[in-house]
């Protein structure tokens, strides 16, 4: 079952990351190659805020220990994390940004 939550009109430049809240969930929203993605905003290893990290080759890199998380599906790209983070479907239209807060 899907639960879509409107975040509103936000601007995320290509290559940028911002923190957002949708339905009580902390999210990291990032735009890569023109596509907006949403993943959980907490590293699965150290609980660091991923929205404070940087994007590198389609991965959001944890600012604490450097694990990369693929912004398309939340999979981790190596240690020290041993599991990925939740990823969420995003829709952008004239009314703004909506996120399906049911994890993929």
PyMOL commands that set and color helices and strands:
alter all, ss='L'
color gray80, all
select helices_A, chain A and resi 50-52
alter helices_A, ss='H'
color red, helices_A
select strands_A, chain A and resi 4-8+17-22+25-32+35-40+54-56+59-61+68-70+87-93+96-100
alter strands_A, ss='S'
color yellow, strands_A
deselect
rebuild
show_as cartoon
